[in-house]
Amino acid sequence: MAEEQVIDLLSVKPHEFIQYGLGCLEKVANLGDNCAKETREKLRILVAGGDGTVWRVLGCVGELHKAGWDPVPPTAIVPVDLVEMVYSLK
């Protein structure tokens, strides 16, 4: 995965990315840009984090569904428990 394909949720809130990033992609795709259309169709979301991170992102994905975004990007979850990671490093 390339660096430009990763959204750091410490610097960008999930709803900001959904509203601005995917909103711009949608607008450009609707103007006939084939690259934007293909990107929109192939978009996948991978969430790595704990319960809070996962719920925040899934809430935004749910908003896409409510707004009629079609297709809603498939979303995968990689559970990351920070406390467990700290203990495993000892």
C-alpha positions as CSV (number, residue, x, y, z in Angstrom):
1,M,0.0,0.0,0.0
2,A,1.4,3.4,-1.0
3,E,1.7,6.3,1.4
4,E,-0.8,8.3,-0.6
5,Q,-3.3,5.6,-0.1
6,V,-3.3,5.9,3.7
7,I,-5.4,8.4,5.6
8,D,-4.0,9.1,9.1
9,L,-7.0,9.6,11.3
10,L,-4.9,11.8,13.7
11,S,-4.7,14.4,10.9
12,V,-7.9,13.9,9.0
13,K,-11.2,13.0,10.7
14,P,-13.2,10.2,8.9
15,H,-16.2,12.4,8.2
16,E,-13.9,15.1,6.7
17,F,-12.4,12.6,4.3
18,I,-15.8,11.2,3.4
19,Q,-17.3,14.7,2.8
20,Y,-14.4,16.3,1.0
21,G,-12.2,13.5,-0.5
22,L,-15.0,11.2,-1.7
23,G,-17.2,14.2,-2.5
24,C,-14.6,15.5,-4.9
25,L,-14.1,12.1,-6.4
26,E,-17.8,11.8,-7.0
27,K,-18.1,15.2,-8.6
28,V,-15.2,14.5,-11.0
29,A,-16.6,11.1,-11.8
30,N,-20.0,12.6,-12.6
31,L,-18.3,15.1,-15.0
32,G,-17.2,12.1,-17.1
33,D,-13.6,11.5,-15.8
34,N,-13.0,7.8,-16.5
35,C,-10.1,7.6,-14.0
36,A,-12.3,9.0,-11.2
37,K,-15.1,6.5,-12.2
38,E,-12.7,3.6,-12.1
39,T,-11.2,4.7,-8.8
40,R,-14.7,5.1,-7.3
41,E,-15.7,1.6,-8.4
42,K,-12.5,0.0,-7.1
43,L,-12.3,1.9,-3.8
44,R,-11.8,-0.2,-0.8
45,I,-11.5,0.8,2.9
46,L,-9.2,-0.9,5.4
47,V,-9.6,0.2,9.0
48,A,-6.8,-0.6,11.4
49,G,-7.5,0.4,15.0
50,G,-9.5,-0.2,18.1
51,D,-13.2,-0.1,18.8
52,G,-13.4,3.7,18.6
53,T,-11.6,4.0,15.3
54,V,-13.6,1.2,13.8
55,W,-16.9,2.7,14.9
56,R,-16.0,6.2,13.7
57,V,-15.1,4.9,10.2
58,L,-18.1,2.5,10.0
59,G,-20.4,5.3,11.0
60,C,-19.1,7.4,8.1
61,V,-19.5,4.4,5.7
62,G,-23.1,4.1,6.9
63,E,-23.6,7.7,6.0
64,L,-22.5,6.9,2.5
65,H,-25.2,4.3,2.3
66,K,-27.8,6.7,3.6
67,A,-26.8,9.3,1.0
68,G,-27.3,6.8,-1.8
69,W,-23.6,6.3,-2.7
70,D,-23.5,3.3,-5.0
71,P,-21.5,1.1,-4.6
72,V,-20.6,1.7,-0.9
73,P,-16.9,0.8,-0.7
74,P,-16.3,-2.7,0.9
75,T,-14.7,-2.2,4.3
76,A,-12.3,-4.5,6.1
77,I,-11.2,-4.3,9.7
78,V,-7.8,-5.1,11.2
79,P,-8.2,-5.1,15.0
80,V,-5.4,-3.3,16.8
81,D,-5.4,-3.3,20.5
82,L,-2.8,-0.8,21.7
83,V,-2.7,-2.1,25.3
84,E,-2.0,-5.6,24.1
85,M,0.7,-4.4,21.7
86,V,2.5,-2.6,24.6
87,Y,2.4,-5.7,26.8
88,S,3.7,-7.8,23.9
89,L,6.8,-5.5,23.6
90,K,7.9,-6.1,27.2
